[in-house]
Amino acid sequence: MAKSLVNVSRRTVLKTMGVLGTAAVIGTGYTGRTEAKEHTAIKTAPHGKDGWHFSHCRMCMRGDCANMYRVENGVVVELKGNPKSENGKGTMCARGQALIQNLYNPYRVKAPMKRTNPKKGINEDPKWVEISWDEALGTTAKKLKEVRDKDPRRFIFQVGFGDMNYFCTYLFYFAAAYGTPNYLKSNGTLCALHYAADLVQGIFPVTVSDLTYAKYVITMGRHTGMSIGAANGGARGAVDAIVGKKTKFVVVDPRCSAEAGKGDWVPIKPGTDLPFLMAIAHTIMYEIKKYDAESLRWWTNSPYLINSHGDYFRGRDGKPQIYDLADKKVKSFDDKTLKTPDLEARVKVGGEQLTASFLLVKESLKTNTAEWAEKITTVPAERIRQIAKEFVENASIGETVELKDNSGKIKKFPLRTSSVICQRGTMGQKDGVGGDLMSKVVNMLVGSLDVPGGNVACARGPFLDPDADGVVAPKMEAICNEPVWPPQHIDLYEFFPHRHSIPALAYQVAMDPHKYGLEYEIDALLTVGGNPISSTTEPYMVAESISRIPFSATLAYNYDEMAHMSDILLPSHAILEKESVNCYESAFDVYQKDTMGLKMLMYRDPFPAVYDSRQSQDIIMDISERMGIISNFNDAINKMGVMIGEISIAFLDEKDYFDLDKRYSVREVWDRGVRKYFGSEHTMDSLNESGLIIQREAQGSCYNTGRYKKGEMRFPFYFSRLKASGDTLRKYFTAHRDKIYLPDWDMEDHLSYYEPTITWRPNKVNSVKKGDRYDLVSITYKTQYSPMRIGAVDQLPYLTETGEAFDPFYGTVSLNTETAKEKGLATGDTVVVESEYGKVSGRLYVTEILQPGVVGIAGSLGRLIKSAGHSGDKYLHYNQLTGNKISDFDPVAMGVTNTVPVRIYKQS
């Protein structure tokens, strides 16, 4: 039987977590700094004993913050930031302080459970009965083995951010061991933001602003850290830069965020980021006429000659050609005699007209004036010109800085102190990839990619490599493999090779896979930390599809929507119960002086399980062992490396490979990874004593361009690889056109986005106007208390009650004052927000920090079921407003459009 809940009242827990006022609740990143200075020596208790224990946070997807928890009489009663942490400096945010309630949450799954009601549905009672671990694991392994023996493709292995400890350490292995192509990530549906970074800068997952030198940052569709309030150093870096007047933040966004309130807010119509950026590029090229020509010549493919087909013109050696102004000759891009690459060349070779890439990009922007953009974006033309002028003036074009690298060698770098950064709000549009690529073009005009002060890769090291053409080799989602017929992936990866995460489409296909060209059906589903019913579009369709899968098991922390639809629940630990490592060496918001070059491994000493739950990694290995595929599992680790962080993978030497037929503990796996990544003197045992491993890269080794001389590696200014992907897909679609079924899809429209120079196209979001049935546009954005559902933050009273008390946008609908007056609405009204896909209702809050015509709904809130907690189902569930039409997706990254045409009215 499950253990009984430890008798700790909510009042006691709230008191011990120290709710001392607004500053502590909001989590500015400074909370606890004074206390941190008082704890220079850390003395911890043995495992499971009273006293302080090392840990790190997982209450958002970042997992960057090292903390500590204190046990008293066998109960966790206090938390604090680890003062030795070089990014957090002893601080914690409000979500981190809620770890105690995450541990003692009464709505947890407390023992293995079996469904006894054969009918599945959102409104069906599963009629759970408690079973033993042996039965739960045995049933799951037996069902999965039967399916594997029949056809591995008939199985979906689904993961997500809900279990970040698993996501960052065991993400890939089970799907590889099983042999299924259907490895789905349920996270990121509304956050497909990786393609441009993968293509242009050869880095996954994102690029960030370098606040160690930045003077001027244009930030679009994103938070720099302040609006999330994480204690990982990002918020502190942004605050220090703004308050110290070192960096000017220009926030182009429909909503005035925290950093916009401290910087310079430029309100913009949702879904029009691309035309704004095109106008900035036009203004620089045609009006200001000042850009970093030296960088464009030697660090981009701008001088590469393009033929009439839009492809590189190649010489007899097969290499892209450049026109050299010095001696008026056409040469290979790596010719040692090349002196002055011509950016605006227009030459004939063998009767063929050739044009330099730069000139093609410039001409493609000729009509995209500030006046043109004003009509689309609502940003005044003169404001666009002012921003473009300030961007160039603050870029420090021509300046350099000398930095020491890891070897002690002094290197000279270009210093570029202006940058533009785009993320979710920009990419969550049909032209999202185009918008992000255009931001790269603007950065390249002033030479600010991967150099001090600019737009830099979130990870260091040998990630950035040139391909055979001397251009950055694409990584991850920018790679286009030759598609096969019939399609093998339930999410139709063959059709969409650059897709990020499209689980809703996968489950749409799963309801009738043969119609889409697949040769199999789905018989089994295993989920770790994923919840596509709640986190993606058309949730009721996804739930219906999952209900049809014959067998479904979930590693469940709580009774969420995914657990509700399962046959077997395998209870996984709360965050503090999980032994864990996580490597911080990449900022996902900004780099600043504390985080630049930081490589820090954090360890969590696990608190003894409160209920009959287990570590998710152990559960997966138990299933693998019972299925007889533990050798495949170990082989996958040997080949893929030991994950010790989301982007940190230790590739083992062959002598350290795991024996294929031996079952290892997760601690043994991580121990080999830690030794390889940080040095043989560092082990899991030593982490028990220290809690942290801290190493630093010298600043001169933090910029990936530092590994190359000019001309050795070039960023793509002209996106030839995107065009090549389109050419590959056109050939594929044409060959199989009669067999392809894709509802609401137009091949020509889809492929038109695979272009080497970016074009703006009207769509139903950026064309919304007064008089339309859906005459407003909805946006969603992160809130500090529930930026995502990781850690069950929407269940925990500390966060829900303080969110409601201190944040007027928490769980409400927000509307601009002018728009509210037009609609006859006022603060406190219960309103309905309706799109063509669904509707939600909630209490209205009228504000001046939204662009007129915009409906704002904050945070990852709202549940479709009541079993996840008393408060979850009372909040708005934004995803019910979003749709699953392929015509609404970004055709490249397949990101769902997360700004939706809506109407709003008072609930009757």
N, C-alpha and C positions, 0 to 999 in steps of 0.2 A: 504494500500500500504506500501511497505518497506520504511524505513527511508532512506534519502539520506546519502551518505558517508560524514563524517566529513572532511572538507577541510584541510588536513595536507599533505604537500609535503614529498616525500621520503627524500629529502635533509634535511628538518627540523628534521625528525625523526632520520635519521642517526646522525645528529649533536647532538641531545639531548641524544642519546644513547652513545655518547662519544667514538667514534672510534679513540683512541689516539695512536695506534701503534700495533705492532705485539703481544706484551704481552697481551694486552687487548683483541685482537681478538682471540688468541689461547686459552685463558681461562685456564691458568695453575693451577688455584685454588688459586692463590695469588692476583688476580686482585681485587683491592679495599680494601686491608688490611689496608693501611695507613688511608684511609678515614674512615674505620670502627672505628678506635680508637678515632676519633674525635666526634663520636655520642654516647655518653654514655646515654643520655636521649632521649626517643622517644616520640614525641608529634604528634598525628595523628588527622586528620580532621574527622568530622562526615560523615556518609555514604553519598556518592554522592557529597560531597563538595570538593572545592579546598584544596589541601594540601596532606600530605603523608597518605597512607593507607597500612595496613598489607596485605601480600599475600604470596604465595609460588609457586614454579616453577612446571610446568608440561611439559617442553620442552624436556624431555626424560622420559623413563619409571621409573626412580628412584624416582623423585618427592621429593627429600630429602632436598631441599634448600629453606630456608625461605628468602623471599625478601620483598621489599616495592615498591610501585609505587606512583608517584606524579602527581596530577591533577592540571592543570592551565587553567583557562577559560573553564572548562568543557572538557578538552582534556588531556589524559595521555601523559606526556612529558618526564618523567624521571623514571629510575629504579635504585635501589641499593640493595645490600644484607642487610638483617636484622642484625645489629651488635650484637644483643642479641643471635643470633643463635650460639649454641656451636659447631656445626659441620662446618658450613659455615663461621663463624666469619666475617660476613659482605661482603663476596665475592660473585661474580656471574661469570658464564661462558658466552661464546659468545651466546649460544642458549638462555639462560635466558634473555640476553639483547635484544633479538629479540621479546620479548613478546609484545612490542608495535605494531610491524608489524603484529603479529598474531591477534591482536585486530582489526586493521584497514585494514586488507587484503581485497582488492577489489574483490577477487575471492571467497569470502564466499557465502554461501547460506543465503540470506537476508530476506526471508519470506517463509512460507509454499508453496510448489510447487506440481503440479500434472502433470504427464506425459500424453501427448495427442497422441503420436505416439505409436500405439499398438505393433509395431515391436521393439524388444530389441536386442541390439548388440553393441559391442565396437565401430563400425563405424556408428551406427544409431544416428540421432539427436532425443533426447527425446521430443523435442518441448514442453518445460515446459510452464505452465501457472500458475500465482500466484493465490492461493486460501486462504481462511480464515483458522485460526486455528481450528475453529469449524468443518469445512469440513474435514480438514486434520486428526484431531483426530477422528472424527466420522467415516470417511471412514476406517481408520486403525482399530479402535476398532470393527467395524461391520464385516470386513473381518476376523479378528483374532477370533472373537467369533464364526462365522460360521464354521471355521475350527475346533475350539476346540469342538464345539458341535458334530461335525462329528467324530473326532478322534484326541486327542491332539498330537499324534505322528506325525501328518502330518505337524507340524510346527517346524521351526528351529528358535531358538533365538541365535543370534550370537553377541559375544562381542570381544573386542580387546583393545590393548593399545592406540588406537587413542583417546579415551576419558578416560584417566587415572583417572580423578576425579570420573567418574562413576565406572570404573573398581575396584577401591579401596574402594568404599563405598556401591555400590548397585549390586555387581557382580551377586549374585546367585538368588535374590528374584523372579524376574519375571518368570524365567523358572520353578521354584518350584511352583509358584502360578498357572501358566498355566497348569502344569502337563505333559510337554513334556520331553521325554528323550533326545531330540536333542538340547542340549545346547552346542554350539560350540565356542571354542576360536580360533580366526583366527591368533593370535599371537603365536610365539614360534615354528612354523613349522621347521625352520632352527636352533632351539635353544632348543632341547630336552635334558635338562641338570639336571633333578631333581631326576631320579631314584636312583642313587647310594647314594645320600644324604638321601633320604627317607628310603632306605633300611638299610644302615650301621649306620647312625647317627640319624635316626628318626626325621629328620628335613626337612622342606620345606621353601624356595625353594632351597637354596644352602649352601655351606660352604665356608669359607674365611680364609685368612691368618691372624694370630694374630701378628701384627707388634709391639705390646707393648713389646714383648720379643724376637721376631724372630731374628735369626742370619743368617739363610740360607733358602731361598724359591725357590723351583723349580716351575716355573709357565708355564703352557702349554695351548695353544689354548685360551688365555684369555688376558684381559687387567686388570691391577691392579688399574686403575683409571687415570693414566697419559694420555693415548691415547684417553680417552673420555673427559678429562678436566673438569669434573663436579666439582662444588664448594661444594661438600658434605663432604669434609675432606679426602676422599680416595686418591685423587691425592696428597694432601699436605702430608699425612702420608707416601705415597710411596717416595715422593721427600725427605722428612726429613730422612727417613730410609736409602736411598741410599746415599744422599749427606753427611749425618753424619757418613757414613760407619758403621752403626749399623747392617745393614742387607745386605747380598749379594743376589741379584736377578739373578737366572739362568733362562733365558727365552728360552725355547725350542719351536721354532716356525719357519715356513718357511719365516717369514717376521721379519725384525728388527724393533720392535715397539719403542715407546719413552722410555719405561722402559728397553728394551733390549739395547738401545743405551747408557743408563746410567749404566746398569748392565753388564751381561755376556751373549751375544747372542750365542745360539747353533742352527745353521740352521739345519732343518730336512726336509726330503721329506714329503709332505702332505699325511695324511692318515696313517702314521706309528707311531703314538704316543704309541700304545699298545706295539709293540715289543721293543721300547725304554724302557718303564717302566718295561717290563718283564726282560730285561737285567739288569736293575738297581737292581731289586729284586734278580735275580740270583747271581749277583756279591756280594750283601750283604750276602746272605745265604751260598754260596759255596766258596767264595774267602776271603772276609773280615771276615766272621764268627763272627761278633759282632752285636747283636741286643738286644732289650729290652725283655729278657726272662721273667722277672717278670711281665711286662705288658701283654705279650702274654698269660701267664698262668692264670692271674686273671681278665683281662679286655677284653679278646676275647674268642671266642669259639675254639681257636687253640687246646686245649687238649681234646676236645670232641671226643669220639671214633666213627668211621664211619664203618658201615657194608658193606657187599659185594654189596648191592644195591645202595650205595652212600648216605644212610640216617643215621641219628643219631642212634646209638645203645642204646636202652632204657632198663632200669632195670624193675623189677617187679612193681615199682611205676610209670612207664611210663615216667621217666625222663631220659634225656641224661646222659651217663656215662663217667667217667674220670678215667684213671689209675693213682693211687697215688704211686709215687716212694718211699714215706716214709715208707709205710708198704706193698707195692706190692699188693695192693687190688684195685679192680674196685669199684668205688663209684658214687653215684648220684652227679650231678654238684654242688648241694647246701648242700652236706653233711658237717656237722660242723667239722668232723674229718679230712677233706681234708687238706693236708699240702703241698705237692709238686706235683702238676699236671704235668704229663709227656707229653712234647710236641712232642716227637718222639716215642711214644708207638706203639708197634706192638705186640698184644697179642691175645690169643685164649680164648674164653669164650663159653662153651658148644659146642665145635667143630667148632665155627665160627671165622674166622680170622677178627680181628678188627684193624684199623689203626687210629692213632691220626690225626685230621684235619690238623694240622701244617705240618705233614710229607707228607700228600697227596698234599698239596699246594707246598711244597718244591720239591717233586719229579716231579710234573707237570712242573716245571721250569728248570729241570735238563739240558736240551739241549739248553736253551735260553741264550746262552753266549753272551758276548759283540761282539765277532766276527760274530756270527749269526745275531745279530741286525744291525751291520754295513752294511751288504750286503743289508738289507731291508731299513734302515733309512737314509743311507749316513753319519750318525754320526760316526766318528772314534771310534774304540773299546777302545782305550786308553782314549779318552775323556769320554766315558761312565763310565769307571772304575774310572776316576778322580772324576766325579760328584758323583758317589756312595760313594767313600771314603770321600769326603768333606761333603756329606749329613750325614753320620754316625758321623764323627768327630765333626760336629757342633750341633749335636742333644742333647747334654747335658744329655745323658743317665745316670740315677741314681740320678740326681739332683732334688731338690725340692724347692718350694717357698711357703711362708706363706702369706695368703691373708685374709682380713676381709670380712665377708659376711654381708648381710642386717641386721642381728640380732646383729652384733657386735662381733660375734664369730670368732676366728682365725682358719682357716682351712689350712692344709698342702696339697699342690697339687704337682704332678709330674711336673717338668719344662722340656719341650721338645722344643727345639729352631730350629728344622728343620721341614719343611713340603713341601709337593708337592700338588699343586692345579691345577685341570683341569676344563675347561669350554667349551664353544661352539665349538671351533676349534677341540678339542679332541672328543667331543660327537657327532659332526656332521659327523660321519662316520658309516659305516655298523657295525663296532665293537666298536662304541662309548661307549656303556654301559660297555663293557669289559674293555676298556681303563680307564674309570673312576673308576671302581671297582678295577683295578690293582693299581691305584694311592692310593686307600684306603689301599690295602695290604702293599705298600711301607711305608705309614705313620704308620701303625700298627707295622711294624718291628722295629721302633724306639719309639713306644708308644706315637705318637704325635696327636692322635685324641681327640678333645675336652678337651685339657689341655692348660695351659698358654704357649704361644709361638708356638702353633701348628696349625693344620687344625681344625678350630672351627666352630660350628654351627652359622648361621647368626642370630639366635634368641635365647633368653634365656628363662628360666623358665621350667615348668614341661612338656617339650616336649619329653624328652628322657625317655622311660620306658621299663623295661624288659618284655618279653612275658613269657608264662608258662615255657619255656625252659631256661629262664635266659638270653636270647639274646635280643638285641634291637628290640622292636616291630616296624614293618614297618609302615610308614605313607604315606598318600596320594597316589602317583602313584606307590608305591611299594606294595600296598595291592592287592591281587588277589582274587576277588570274584568268586564264582562258576558260570560259564557262562550258559546261558539258550538258548534253541532253540525254535522257530526261533529267530534270532537276533532282538533286539529292537532298537538299535541305528544306525543312518544313517552313522556314522563313524566306524561301526563294532567293537565297544568296546568289544563285547563278544569274538571276535577273538584275540583282542590285549588289554588285561586288564591293561597293564602298559603304554599304549600310553599317550603321552603328548598332542600333538595337531596335528591332521591330517585332516585339512579342505579340502585339495585338494582331498583326498581319499573320504571324505564324499560327495563332489559334484560329483565325478565320480560315486559313488554308486547311488546318487540321480537321475541320468539320466535314470537308469533302476533298481530300487531297488529290484524288484521281482527276477531278475536274481541272486541277492546276498542272497536271502532267506528271505527278509523282506516282510511283509504282507501289506504294505501301501506305498503310494507315498507322496511326499512333495507338499503341496498346498500353503504354506505361509512362508515368511521369514521376520524377523525384526532384524535390525542390529544397534548396538551401538558401535561405535569406531572400528569396524572390517572391514578389506578390504582384503579378501582372494584372490581377483583377482590380487592385486599388491604384497601381502606379502607372497605368497606361490608359489608352483611349478605349471608348466603348466598353466599359467594364462589364456590363451585363452580357454582351456577346462573348467576351472572354470567359466569363463564368459558365455560360452555357456550353461552350466548347470543352472546357475542362470537365464538366459534368459527364460528358460522353466518353471520356477516356476510361477504359475498363479498370485500371488500377492507378492510384495516385498516393504517394507517401510524401510527407513533409517533415523536415527537421524544424520543429516549431518551438518558438519561444513563447508565443501567445496564441490565442484563438482568433487569428485574423482571418481575412477572407480566404486566403489560400488554405489555411488549416481547415476552415469550415467545409471545404469541398473535397477533403482528402479521405482516404480509407484507413490509413495508418498515420499516427502522429508519433514522431520520435523526439521527445523533449530535449531541446538543447539548452545549454547553460545561459544564465544571464551574463552580462559583460564581466562583472567582477569575478565570476566563477571560472572564467576561461583563462587557462594559462596561455600566454600570448607573447609574441614578439612583433614588433613593427618598426621598420626602418624609415626614418624621416631623412630624405635627402632631396626633396623636391617641393617647392612652394607652389600651390595651385592658385594663389591670389596675387601676391607681390613678393619680390625679393627685397630685403632690406639688410642693413649691416649685420644684424644678428643671425639672419638665416642664409645669407649668401655663403656658399661653400660648406654649409653645415651637413654633416653625415652623422646621424644619431640613431642608435638602436635602442628602443624602449622595451622593457620587459614587465610583464605582469605576473606577480606571485598570486596564484588563484585562491580565492576564498572557498572554503569547503562548501559543496553544493547544499543549498537550502532544501531542495526537493529531489526527486528521483530523476534528475536530468544528467546529460552527459555532454562532453566536448564534441562539437560537430565533426572535427577532423577524425576523432576516434570512431564516431558512428559510421562515417564513410568507409574507413578502413575495415571496420567490422563487417560491413556489407560486402566489401570487396573480398575479404577472406572467406566469408560464407558462400559467395558466388564462385570461388575458385579462380579469381582474377587478380590476386594479390601480386603475382609476378608481373602482370601487365601494369599494375599500379606502380610498382617499384621501378619498372622500366621507364615509365612515363616521367618519373622524378629524375632518373638518371639522364634522360634525353632533354628534358625541359628545364632542368635546374631546380634548386630549392628556393622557393619564394619566401622572402623575409620582409616583404613590403609590396605595395601595389606596383611599383616600378623597379623594385630591388630584387634581383634574382642572382643567386650564387650558382654558377655553372661548375659542377664538381669535376675534379680530375678523375680520370678513369680508375685510378687506384682507390679512390674513395667512393666508388659507385656502391649502391645498396645491392645486397644479395637478392636475387629475384624472388626466391621462395621463402624469404624470412619476413615475418610480420614485425615491423618496427613501431616504436612509440612515436608520437608526433614530436616529443622532446628530442628523441634521437635524430630525427630528420632535421629539425631546426639546428641542432648542435653542429652537424656537419656543414650546414649552410653558413652559420655564424663564423665558424673557424675559417671557411674559405673566403668569406666576404670581408672580414675584419682582421684576420690574422689568427694563427693557431693558438695564441695565448688567451684568446677570448672564447669562452664556452658558455653553455647554458648554466653551468654551476657558478661561474664567475658572475654572471648576470644576476643570480640569486643574491649575491653580495653587494653589487653596485647599482643594479636597476637600470643603468645606462651604459652604453659605449658611445663616446663622443670623439669624432675625428673631424678634421677640417681640410678642405681643399684650399690651396692658396688661390687668391682672387684671380690671378692670371690663368688658372686652369678651369675657371668657372664659365668661360665663354667659349662655345664650341668652335667659333671661327679661328680661335687662337692656334688650332692645330694645322692651319693651312696658310700658305702664302697667296698673294693676290693671283687670281686666274686659275688656281688649283681646284676651287670649289665655288659653284655659282648657284644662287637662289633662283628659282623660276619666276621671272617677271611676266613672261609669256607662258601660259599654262598648256604646254604641248601634251603633257601626259593626260590631262583631263580630256583633251580632244581625242587622244589615242584610245582612252577607255570608251568614249562614245563610238569610235570607229569599230572597236571590238564588239560592242553590244549591238550596233546596227547590223553587223554581219550575222550575229547570233540570232537576233530577233527576226531578221528577214528569212533566214534559213528555216526557222521553226514557226513562222507566223501563223500558219494554219492550225497549229497545235497549242498555241499559247492562249490561255484564258486569264485575263486580268481585268476585273470589273473596274469601270470608271478610270480607264487608262488610255492615254493617247500617245502612241509611240513617238510621233514626230515632236510633240510638245515635250515629252520626257527627254528625248535625246538632244533637244535644242539647248539644254542647260550644260551639256558637255562641250564647252567652248573654250578656246584658248584666250580670248579676250571677253570680258564680262559685259553682259547686256542687261538692262533693266526691262522687266515685263510687268504690266499691270496684273494684279490678281485680286481675288475677292476680299482679301484683308486690306491691302493698301488702297483699294478703290471704294471703301465704305464711305457713304455720304448721307447727309440728312435727307429724309424722305424714303430711304430704303426700309424694308421690313426690319432688317437687322441693321440699325443705324448707328450703333456704337461698336467699339472693339474692346474685348476683355483682355487683360493681362494678368499673369501670375508672377509672383516674386517671392523670394525667400524672407522668412521672418526668423528672428533670433531663437524663438522658442520651438519652432518646428520647421526648420529649413528642408528637412526630409524626415521620413518616418523611422529612421534608424534609432534603435534604443527605445522604441515605443514611446517617443516623446509626446505623442498626442494622447497618451493614457495617463501620464504621471501628473498628479495634482500639483506638485511644485511648479511645473511648467504651465499647465493649463490654467491654474488659478492666477499665477503671476502674469501670464500672457493676457488674460482677460482684464486684470487690474491695471496693468501698466502700458499695454499696447492697444490703442483703439482700433487697429487694423486686424487684430488677432480674431479670426473666426467671423469676420464681418465682410460685407460688400462695401467698397468705397467708391465715391463718385465726386467729381469736381463740383464746386459750388454753382458755377454757371449752368452746367448740365443738369444738376439736381433741380434747379429753379425751373428750367425748361420743361422738365418731366413732372413737376409738381410734387417732388419728393423732399423729405427732410430726414435728418439724423434720427435714428430710432425707428423709422418705418421698417416693416417687414416687406421685403421686395423679392421679386422673382427675376432671375437672370436666365434668359432663354436663348439658345442657339438652334441651328437646324438639327443638332444631334441630341439635345437634351436640355434639361433645366435644373436649376438649383435655387434654393431660397435661403434668405438670411437677413440679419439686421443691417440696416444701412448706416454708414458713417460718411458724412459730407466733409470734404477737405479741399485745401488749396494746393496740395502737393501732387495732384494728378493733372495731366493734360486734359483739357475739355474733350469730351467725346470718348473718354476711356473709363472702363469699369475695372476696378482692381480687386483681386482676391488673393490674399497673402497666404503663404505657407502650404505645407503638405498636411492638410487636415481633412476630416470627413471620412466616415466609414459607411459601408453598405450593410454591415451586420452589427448586432448589439453585443456580441459575445467578447469583443475585444476591450470592453471597458464602458463605464457609465457615461463618458463624455464624448467618445469618438464619433458616434453617429449623429450628434446634434450639430456638428459643424458642416459647412459647405464642402462638397467634394468636387473640386474644380474639373477633374478629368471627365466628368459627365458632359461637359460642354464641348469637348474635343472629339473629333471624328477620326475615322480610319480609312478615308478615301485616299487612294494612291494619288489622285490628282491634287490633293492638298499637301502631300509630302514634299520635302526637298528631294528632287529627283536624283541627287548624287548621294548624300549621306542618309537619305530616307528619314530625315528628322520630321516628326510630326509638327505641324503648325500649331504653336501653343498660344498664339494670339488669334482670337476667334470673333467673327462678327456676331453680335448679340443685340438683344433688346432688353429693356428693364422696365418693370412696372410694379405697382403696389399689389401685394398679395391680397386677394379679396377674402 
